[in-house]
Amino acid sequence: MSLKQKIIHLPECPGVYFMKDKSGRVIYIGKAKNLKKRLKSYVVNKFGDGYHAIKTAQLLSRVADIDFVVTLNETEAFLLESSFIKQYRPMFNIELKYQQKYTYLKITQEEFPRLLVARRNRNGDFFGPKGKVYGPFVYGSSKILSTGSLRRLFKIRICKTLPKKPCLEFFLRNCEAPCVGNVTREQYMDKVTMLQEVLTKRSNLEELKCRLKEEMTEASRNHEYEIARDLRDTIQRLENLTIKQKVETDANRGTDEEFFGFMANEDTGVAHVLTLKRRKGVIMDRSHVSFDLVGDNSLSTFLLQYYSSDSMIPTYIYTNDKIQEAESLQRYLESISGHKVRILQAQKGLHHDDSGKIMDLIMTNLFLYIEQGYHPSLLNLRNRLQLESIPYIIDCFDVSNLGTSIAVGACVRFVNGERSNSGYRRFRIQNNGIQDDFAMIQEIVRRRYRLDSNERVNKDLPLPDMILIDGGRGQLNIAVKTLRSLGMQIPCFSLAKGKEEIYSTSRKYPLILPANDEGLKLLRHVRDESHRFGLKYNINIRKSMMGGR
């Protein structure tokens, strides 16, 4: 049965769907209010004429089969989606690379085992040497305050290979130097067993302390004072660990508010989220995360994954965008947190606090985060040319003449300071033997952007953030006039050869930048590329005409 046929028979009810590749591996998991309607939209975009984001198109190109699970309601769909994503770890779903909410520990299978932090790959396998894995533990959990504390507490070695003489850890009393036979393997494994007990059950920590106190008393009674001293030190470390656990638990319990600033870049297919926690009016923590805009990935699905791997769910969650599935998500978060949860769009004066101002601050910082990912010269251009936003996409026009018989136009596109060949266009100009640069610029700009044109840019690509014209003020004025006739208000500049003067409609005099200015270097590069592309087309036409003779 084909995908289209399978979708026709899908129920129109809430559920979770699985997209699989030809090998049967789950590569994407999503939820839907209406399974049939949601999956039908994918098929229409895949097999019809609809437009899909590039990364979603990459996903769909690999889908060979679709499976689904029906749920009673949206809240249940949230729960199942979260569980299945953790189980299958699909490559196209959101993975919080910078939000290590879960941590695993590993005790290696070696003659004298080591304690390591265990990390997983996309397939769910653990990196590093073989061993028994414990966890997952929530970040900040009492079990794993730090691997260093546990290593020192149980005197577990840290060396990758056993050295031939004691290392510094032995002299710091953090290791008993099994490398030189200071401790037998049986004695060493006793410590490993105690460590395993602590990692297995929280209550074992107190039980272990009681047992060690009994052993310390017995050693002291038998005048084995060195053994008693070591046991005393171990008990003290356990008590310190317990105190720190209580402090961490108290500090992380009941976070009052958490703010999420969300900004999507449709051009790169990446979404950025900046989070900020506030408890009792005090800002506690912040973090920045990014994920691919694939399928249904959105702020809602991000929050689902974020809180599914973090037990510390606040009472109030503020976002800069309205979440369509807020009520269902609230019910899901309440079911796993055990308390009331409200998801609100931050506004000034909300609850008589400054949540709106905090969100403004988050969005300002988020914009700065994103800027850091742009080509450095783009920031320079925005400042030099006094643009409202970064010129992430730049189109540049040039005309190329060889005599009066052949005239062509060229438009090249640069995205994030790099050539984007899919945005290149070339034009055979109908000049009727009359060499008029102004008329040529008017023609190619109109053909590039008008709605009924085959070269219309946003049939398959977004409009540019800035347009550059090869020429002076005259060429610039005609280009701006043409854009206005098409109902477009795109920042437009021209770059004249020679003195490299930059003309704009907002300046009486041209802007002249230093020769080493990064923004000017980029403009020159873009202008020269448009000239090369147009000249190449002109030469090819001439060669074909000569060959035809």
DABELFEN-V643385 format. One record per residue. N is the residue number from 1. RES is the residue in three letters. SS is DSSP state (2 for helix, 1 for strand, 0 for the rest). PSI is psi in whole degrees, -180 to 180 (* if undefined). Layout:
# DABELFEN-V643385
n = {N	N}
res = {RES	RES}
ss = {SS	SS}
psi = {PSI	PSI}
This chain:
# DABELFEN-V643385
n = {1	2	3	4	5	6	7	8	9	10	11	12	13	14	15	16	17	18	19	20	21	22	23	24	25	26	27	28	29	30	31	32	33	34	35	36	37	38	39	40	41	42	43	44	45	46	47	48	49	50	51	52	53	54	55	56	57	58	59	60	61	62	63	64	65	66	67	68	69	70	71	72	73	74	75	76	77	78	79	80	81	82	83	84	85	86	87	88	89	90	91	92	93	94	95	96	97	98	99	100	101	102	103	104	105	106	107	108	109	110	111	112	113	114	115	116	117	118	119	120	121	122	123	124	125	126	127	128	129	130	131	132	133	134	135	136	137	138	139	140	141	142	143	144	145	146	147	148	149	150	151	152	153	154	155	156	157	158	159	160	161	162	163	164	165	166	167	168	169	170	171	172	173	174	175	176	177	178	179	180	181	182	183	184	185	186	187	188	189	190	191	192	193	194	195	196	197	198	199	200	201	202	203	204	205	206	207	208	209	210	211	212	213	214	215	216	217	218	219	220	221	222	223	224	225	226	227	228	229	230	231	232	233	234	235	236	237	238	239	240	241	242	243	244	245	246	247	248	249	250	251	252	253	254	255	256	257	258	259	260	261	262	263	264	265	266	267	268	269	270	271	272	273	274	275	276	277	278	279	280	281	282	283	284	285	286	287	288	289	290	291	292	293	294	295	296	297	298	299	300	301	302	303	304	305	306	307	308	309	310	311	312	313	314	315	316	317	318	319	320	321	322	323	324	325	326	327	328	329	330	331	332	333	334	335	336	337	338	339	340	341	342	343	344	345	346	347	348	349	350	351	352	353	354	355	356	357	358	359	360	361	362	363	364	365	366	367	368	369	370	371	372	373	374	375	376	377	378	379	380	381	382	383	384	385	386	387	388	389	390	391	392	393	394	395	396	397	398	399	400	401	402	403	404	405	406	407	408	409	410	411	412	413	414	415	416	417	418	419	420	421	422	423	424	425	426	427	428	429	430	431	432	433	434	435	436	437	438	439	440	441	442	443	444	445	446	447	448	449	450	451	452	453	454	455	456	457	458	459	460	461	462	463	464	465	466	467	468	469	470	471	472	473	474	475	476	477	478	479	480	481	482	483	484	485	486	487	488	489	490	491	492	493	494	495	496	497	498	499	500	501	502	503	504	505	506	507	508	509	510	511	512	513	514	515	516	517	518	519	520	521	522	523	524	525	526	527	528	529	530	531	532	533	534	535	536	537	538	539	540	541	542	543	544	545	546	547	548	549}
res = {MET	SER	LEU	LYS	GLN	LYS	ILE	ILE	HIS	LEU	PRO	GLU	CYS	PRO	GLY	VAL	TYR	PHE	MET	LYS	ASP	LYS	SER	GLY	ARG	VAL	ILE	TYR	ILE	GLY	LYS	ALA	LYS	ASN	LEU	LYS	LYS	ARG	LEU	LYS	SER	TYR	VAL	VAL	ASN	LYS	PHE	GLY	ASP	GLY	TYR	HIS	ALA	ILE	LYS	THR	ALA	GLN	LEU	LEU	SER	ARG	VAL	ALA	ASP	ILE	ASP	PHE	VAL	VAL	THR	LEU	ASN	GLU	THR	GLU	ALA	PHE	LEU	LEU	GLU	SER	SER	PHE	ILE	LYS	GLN	TYR	ARG	PRO	MET	PHE	ASN	ILE	GLU	LEU	LYS	TYR	GLN	GLN	LYS	TYR	THR	TYR	LEU	LYS	ILE	THR	GLN	GLU	GLU	PHE	PRO	ARG	LEU	LEU	VAL	ALA	ARG	ARG	ASN	ARG	ASN	GLY	ASP	PHE	PHE	GLY	PRO	LYS	GLY	LYS	VAL	TYR	GLY	PRO	PHE	VAL	TYR	GLY	SER	SER	LYS	ILE	LEU	SER	THR	GLY	SER	LEU	ARG	ARG	LEU	PHE	LYS	ILE	ARG	ILE	CYS	LYS	THR	LEU	PRO	LYS	LYS	PRO	CYS	LEU	GLU	PHE	PHE	LEU	ARG	ASN	CYS	GLU	ALA	PRO	CYS	VAL	GLY	ASN	VAL	THR	ARG	GLU	GLN	TYR	MET	ASP	LYS	VAL	THR	MET	LEU	GLN	GLU	VAL	LEU	THR	LYS	ARG	SER	ASN	LEU	GLU	GLU	LEU	LYS	CYS	ARG	LEU	LYS	GLU	GLU	MET	THR	GLU	ALA	SER	ARG	ASN	HIS	GLU	TYR	GLU	ILE	ALA	ARG	ASP	LEU	ARG	ASP	THR	ILE	GLN	ARG	LEU	GLU	ASN	LEU	THR	ILE	LYS	GLN	LYS	VAL	GLU	THR	ASP	ALA	ASN	ARG	GLY	THR	ASP	GLU	GLU	PHE	PHE	GLY	PHE	MET	ALA	ASN	GLU	ASP	THR	GLY	VAL	ALA	HIS	VAL	LEU	THR	LEU	LYS	ARG	ARG	LYS	GLY	VAL	ILE	MET	ASP	ARG	SER	HIS	VAL	SER	PHE	ASP	LEU	VAL	GLY	ASP	ASN	SER	LEU	SER	THR	PHE	LEU	LEU	GLN	TYR	TYR	SER	SER	ASP	SER	MET	ILE	PRO	THR	TYR	ILE	TYR	THR	ASN	ASP	LYS	ILE	GLN	GLU	ALA	GLU	SER	LEU	GLN	ARG	TYR	LEU	GLU	SER	ILE	SER	GLY	HIS	LYS	VAL	ARG	ILE	LEU	GLN	ALA	GLN	LYS	GLY	LEU	HIS	HIS	ASP	ASP	SER	GLY	LYS	ILE	MET	ASP	LEU	ILE	MET	THR	ASN	LEU	PHE	LEU	TYR	ILE	GLU	GLN	GLY	TYR	HIS	PRO	SER	LEU	LEU	ASN	LEU	ARG	ASN	ARG	LEU	GLN	LEU	GLU	SER	ILE	PRO	TYR	ILE	ILE	ASP	CYS	PHE	ASP	VAL	SER	ASN	LEU	GLY	THR	SER	ILE	ALA	VAL	GLY	ALA	CYS	VAL	ARG	PHE	VAL	ASN	GLY	GLU	ARG	SER	ASN	SER	GLY	TYR	ARG	ARG	PHE	ARG	ILE	GLN	ASN	ASN	GLY	ILE	GLN	ASP	ASP	PHE	ALA	MET	ILE	GLN	GLU	ILE	VAL	ARG	ARG	ARG	TYR	ARG	LEU	ASP	SER	ASN	GLU	ARG	VAL	ASN	LYS	ASP	LEU	PRO	LEU	PRO	ASP	MET	ILE	LEU	ILE	ASP	GLY	GLY	ARG	GLY	GLN	LEU	ASN	ILE	ALA	VAL	LYS	THR	LEU	ARG	SER	LEU	GLY	MET	GLN	ILE	PRO	CYS	PHE	SER	LEU	ALA	LYS	GLY	LYS	GLU	GLU	ILE	TYR	SER	THR	SER	ARG	LYS	TYR	PRO	LEU	ILE	LEU	PRO	ALA	ASN	ASP	GLU	GLY	LEU	LYS	LEU	LEU	ARG	HIS	VAL	ARG	ASP	GLU	SER	HIS	ARG	PHE	GLY	LEU	LYS	TYR	ASN	ILE	ASN	ILE	ARG	LYS	SER	MET	MET	GLY	GLY	ARG}
ss = {0	0	2	2	2	2	2	2	0	0	0	0	0	0	1	1	1	1	1	1	0	0	0	0	0	1	1	1	1	1	1	1	0	0	2	2	2	2	2	2	2	2	2	2	2	2	2	0	0	0	0	0	0	2	2	2	2	2	2	2	2	0	0	0	1	1	1	1	1	1	0	0	0	2	2	2	2	2	2	2	2	2	2	2	2	2	2	2	0	0	0	0	0	0	0	0	0	0	0	0	0	1	1	1	1	1	1	1	0	0	0	0	0	0	1	1	1	1	0	1	0	0	0	0	0	1	0	0	0	0	1	1	1	1	1	1	1	1	0	0	0	2	2	2	0	0	2	2	2	2	2	2	2	2	0	0	0	0	0	0	0	0	0	0	0	0	0	2	2	2	2	0	0	0	0	0	0	2	2	2	0	0	0	0	2	2	2	2	2	2	2	2	2	2	2	2	2	2	2	2	0	0	0	2	2	2	2	2	2	2	2	2	2	2	2	2	2	2	2	2	2	0	0	0	2	2	2	2	2	2	2	2	2	2	2	2	2	2	2	2	2	2	2	2	2	2	2	2	2	2	2	2	0	0	0	0	1	1	1	1	1	1	1	1	1	0	0	0	0	1	1	1	1	1	1	1	1	1	1	0	0	1	1	1	1	1	1	1	1	1	1	1	0	0	0	0	0	0	2	2	2	2	2	2	2	2	2	2	0	0	0	0	0	0	0	1	1	1	1	0	0	0	0	0	0	2	2	2	2	2	2	2	2	2	2	2	2	0	0	0	0	1	1	1	1	0	0	0	0	2	2	2	0	0	2	2	2	2	2	2	2	2	2	2	2	2	2	2	2	2	2	0	0	0	0	2	2	2	2	2	2	2	2	2	0	0	0	0	0	0	0	0	1	1	1	1	1	1	1	1	1	1	0	0	0	1	1	1	1	1	1	1	1	1	1	0	0	1	1	0	2	2	2	0	1	1	1	1	0	0	0	0	0	0	0	0	2	2	2	2	2	2	2	2	2	2	2	2	2	0	0	0	0	0	0	0	2	2	2	0	0	0	0	0	0	1	1	1	1	1	0	0	2	2	2	2	2	2	2	2	2	2	2	2	2	0	0	0	0	0	0	1	1	1	1	1	0	0	0	0	1	1	1	1	0	0	0	0	0	0	1	0	0	0	0	0	0	2	2	2	2	2	2	2	2	2	2	2	2	2	2	2	2	2	2	2	2	2	2	2	2	2	2	2	2	2	2	2	0}
psi = {130	168	-42	-46	-38	-39	-32	-33	9	148	152	74	169	154	-177	136	152	124	129	150	-176	-19	-3	2	137	121	-13	140	133	168	162	147	-36	103	-46	-46	-42	-47	-28	-36	-34	-46	-39	-44	-27	-42	-11	-152	1	155	138	148	150	-45	-33	-36	-37	-40	-51	-30	-17	-4	124	-19	155	132	169	162	126	140	165	-29	177	-36	-42	-34	-41	-48	-47	-41	-47	-45	-43	-36	-41	-35	-47	-23	58	144	-24	-3	166	128	121	85	-30	5	79	75	-32	138	142	147	150	134	117	157	77	167	-43	94	156	161	122	156	125	129	146	150	-176	-31	0	-1	151	138	166	-172	161	150	177	130	139	140	-168	152	137	141	131	2	151	-24	-32	51	-43	146	-30	-43	-44	-39	-46	-37	-43	8	50	134	156	-10	140	-38	145	123	174	-5	158	143	-175	-34	-33	-44	-22	2	28	-10	148	13	62	-15	-29	17	20	-20	140	164	-37	-43	-41	-42	-24	-41	-39	-40	-42	-41	-43	-38	-41	-40	-20	-45	138	-40	-22	-22	-46	-40	-40	-42	-43	-42	-41	-36	-39	-42	-37	-44	-42	-41	-40	-38	-32	12	26	74	-33	-42	-43	-40	-44	-40	-39	-44	-39	-43	-41	-40	-38	-41	-39	-40	-42	-42	-46	-35	-44	-41	-46	-42	-44	-39	-31	-6	130	48	126	-48	149	135	140	112	126	131	122	136	99	-27	-41	-13	28	138	144	139	130	124	151	128	141	129	124	40	-2	129	123	-38	158	158	157	131	148	152	160	140	83	136	-123	8	125	-177	-36	-48	-31	-47	-37	-49	-39	-48	-16	-21	22	118	-12	83	125	170	-39	130	119	137	158	-23	150	134	121	-34	29	-44	-44	-41	-39	-46	-39	-46	-36	-35	-29	-13	-26	12	169	140	135	130	119	149	122	131	151	134	-1	126	29	27	-171	38	-34	-41	-38	-42	-38	-42	-42	-45	-35	-45	-37	-40	-39	-38	-46	-38	-35	-19	-6	160	130	-35	-23	-37	-40	-44	-43	-41	-44	-41	1	50	154	-28	168	131	72	-38	124	126	139	133	144	150	147	124	137	91	-155	-4	-31	126	130	160	155	145	124	155	133	131	121	40	4	153	139	94	-28	-17	3	140	147	151	132	111	135	82	-3	36	4	124	101	100	-38	-44	-34	-44	-43	-43	-48	-32	-43	-44	-32	-38	-10	152	-35	16	146	-24	7	123	-41	17	-32	-8	153	161	156	162	-17	147	135	134	134	107	-163	-154	-35	-47	-38	-47	-41	-34	-44	-41	-40	-42	-43	-36	-23	2	28	138	73	130	128	136	161	151	114	136	160	-94	-3	52	137	119	143	160	-15	-5	138	-38	152	154	128	117	155	149	-28	8	130	-38	-43	-40	-41	-44	-42	-42	-44	-45	-44	-35	-39	-38	-43	-44	-42	-42	-40	-41	-42	-45	-39	-39	-45	-42	-41	-35	-40	-37	-33	-26	*}
